[in-house]
Amino acid sequence: MADMVFITGGNKGLGFETTRQLARRGATILLGSRDARRGAEAARRLTAELTGAGTPDPVAPAAGAVHAVEIDVISDESTEKAAAWVAAQFGHLDVLVNNAGITGGHVSPVDAGPDDFRLCYETNVFDPVRTTRAFLALLRLSAQPRIVMVSSGMGSLAVTTDPRRLESSLVSLVYPSSKAALDMITTQYAKALAEIRINTVDPGCTATDLNGHSGHQTVEEGAEVIVRLAATGADGPTGGYFDRNGTVPW
């Protein structure tokens, strides 16, 4: 796999593990991070791991490179600057992984007001639109362009109303509705951009900062479906919703 991949929120959690797994497959990763210092440190850690620096057993030479890219996903200026840097340095992009996301806090439905939605929607909904628009010209220069939207089972109407699922016991307005909006955005992009494989994924309840590391899955398990859709071929699915076990109901 010799793809050029941009991952938002790549300095920790699922983004970091997705970077690791794709780089091990030979992809060149552009690790997007709002904090330039943390992004650079994450890239250094992964580069040392991938090259076997300081160890007696270096990895296979097929492993890809990792480059830190500063990007504040809620800023048009920062996002456009990042896209311009990628264009100048690499000239195209094969895969965009819209991974950055936040919970938006834990306000009860009866207490939630418009202000409780703003930052969560800015990050979870507006950011993927902003980033997709900024990188679209670069994706169109790829022979097999792909976009992966990192959503959640909490965005599925079917999952959150199924009493057999954990997600049905979690009651909130903000985060679930932001992910439901992202799912709809994905289906509409897939229809509008038939030349690009565009899918949304549910990593599952994964132990990350997002949930205080209370998830029952490891980051390795959570990243599995992101990596699979990022690496899908030209004949792969588009406009779909997937987790590590298969298709997720809308």
C-alpha positions, -999 to +999 in steps of 0.1 A: +000+000+000+017+032-012-011+056-005-009+092+007-032+095+037-043+125+057-057+118+091-073+145+113-068+141+151-039+118+144-018+125+174-037+102+199-064+075+203-079+060+172-062+085+149-028+075+162-035+038+160-049+042+125-017+060+115+004+032+129-016+005+111-017+022+078+020+032+079+029-004+086+012-012+054+034+012+035+012+043+034+027+078+038+007+094+066+001+131+070-007+132+107-030+161+113-030+177+148-043+210+162-013+212+186+019+213+165+041+201+193+019+171+201+016+163+164+054+164+159+059+142+190+034+117+178+051+116+144+085+111+160+072+082+182+057+064+152+087+070+130+110+056+156+087+026+160+084+020+122+121+023+115+131+003+146+153+032+157+172+022+188+162-015+185+181-045+171+152-055+148+142-028+124+109-033+106+106-041+069+115-013+045+080-013+032+068+008+062+056+042+052+067+077+065+048+098+090+047+136+087+031+159+112+008+186+098-007+214+119-044+217+114-072+233+135-102+216+120-126+243+132-107+270+113-112+276+076-078+293+074-059+265+091-076+238+071-069+256+038-033+262+048-028+225+056-043+215+022-020+240+005+010+225+022+000+190+011-004+202-024+030+219-024+048+189-008+031+159-024+008+171-052-021+148-044-040+128-017-053+093-019-072+090+014-088+115+038-097+102+072-120+126+090-113+113+125-112+143+148-142+145+171-154+154+206-182+143+229-195+179+235-199+173+272-226+154+292-256+177+295-289+160+301-315+162+273-338+184+294-311+208+302-294+210+268-296+243+249-283+255+216-249+266+231-243+230+242-244+219+205-221+246+189-186+233+195-196+196+191-212+204+157-183+226+147-160+197+152-180+166+144-202+180+116-188+212+101-151+200+103-156+170+080-173+192+055-146+219+058-118+194+054-134+174+026-140+206+006-104+218+013-088+185+001-112+176-027-091+189-055-061+168-042-083+137-039-094+141-075-058+137-086-057+102-071-063+071-091-083+056-062-096+084-039-112+075-006-128+093+023-135+077+057-158+095+081-153+083+117-188+082+132-202+061+160-230+036+167-245+065+187-253+081+153-275+052+142-312+054+148-315+017+145-287+009+170-297+035+196-334+023+196-324-014+199-327-025+236-302-052+230-275-026+223-255-007+249-260+025+228-297+024+235-291+030+273-271+062+267-294+092+264-280+124+250-289+150+224-256+165+214-231+138+205-255+113+189-272+139+168-239+152+155-229+117+144-263+111+128-258+143+108-223+131+098-239+098+086-263+117+063-235+139+051-216+108+041-245+093+021-250+126+002-213+130-006-212+094-019-240+103-043-225+136-054-189+123-057-193+089-075-156+088-084-146+087-047-152+058-023-168+075+007-180+056+038-187+061+074-175+038+102-184+029+138-151+020+156-172+007+185-169+014+222-131+019+222-110+029+252-098+064+243-097+099+259-132+105+244-148+082+270-122+083+298-107+050+285-139+032+297-145+015+263-143-023+262-124-025+229-087-017+224-076+010+200-062-018+178-097-033+175-113+001+171-090+012+143-096-020+124-126-008+104-111+026+097-080+009+082-101-015+062-122+013+046-091+035+041-075+007+022-105-003+001-100-007-037-117+010-066-144-017-065-150-012-028-182+000-012-193+036-011-221+054+008-220+026+034-219+024+072-196-003+087-181-016+119-155-043+124-182-070+121-198-057+089-226-034+080-242-011+105-279-003+102-288+034+097 
